[in-house]
């Protein structure tokens, strides 16, 4: 593993107005000395644009407080090859963290075009820009870190999910695009010696998260007095992973690129790695909803006499969904000495408090 000190480095973060991207940028600006961050996001309307703008505002405030570092933001699309090439030419990033993607399993069933544009064409543009960063003997990109997903495991029966498992049976287009990212990254690592690390995130949640995620969507519906639908009659388990744990995992992985070595064929042994980042402690969906409602009452988002039973409907499994996710994080622990650890109640408490403050309830 090639150790990289982030001091003085230029880091290109795509999806920097997104949930994970913005949290990572804030962490890097707040903890690293003399770091230059270039952000990209298309600020699309897949969910509430004002939330993305709020995140960007937080980043600008943080950057202003840490004058030894800098943050430059581009509003544009990952599928815009000319823009990606221009950013690489002007800023020559040392590390690239590709978090931009069209997210969501169910949305991919009805809007596949968005996933091909962002997750396939967009990721190809990033790989090509990394490849050409070495042209004319330039040092180029030292490490490409990119977001994959626990969705690649599909309906695998074996748990916990290990990165050694075969993942050839995706149950959604979203999962298929994430698996394709891993395959493309492996090919580029082999052919062009680009150090690449993929991170399979498990059900990320927390303050300023994505409104299409269950915990956020449930809260919105309960506040409006609507009924929440719990699929598979509540018999689902999810490895909920708090945003701070995800960010800490990314930050550590950024600093440890896979080794660049030559094989017997004279070509590079792919400097390529995949890690799970998950809490390794799946929670039942009904237990999760119970804790969420307790914390929403505690934060004053909902009244203490709220009738949850009247606002809860158990439903059959929906297309693209899986009954369980469960991360095996032994490789992450072994290589980076880190294991996500935030308890669900603590994470949901922080979310409920943020929600109350953000929506001024």
Secondary structure, DSSP 8 states (H G I E B T S, - for coil): -EE---TT-EEEEETTTSHHHHHHHHHHHHH-SS-EEEEEE---TTS-HHHHHHHHHHHHHHHHH-TTSEEEEEE--TT-HHHHHHHHHHH--SEEEE------HHHHHH-HHHHIIIIIIIHHHHHHHHHHTTGGG----SEEEEEEEGGGGTT--SSSB-TTS-----SSHHHHHHHHHHHHHHHHHHHH---EEEEEE--EE-TT--TTSHHHHHHHHHHTT--EEEGGGG--EE--EEHHHHHHHHHHHHTEE---EE-TTSSEE--EEEEEE--S--EEHHHHHHHHHHHHHHTTSS-TT--SGGGEEE----TT--SB--B--HHHHHHHS------HHHHHHHHHHHHHHHTT-
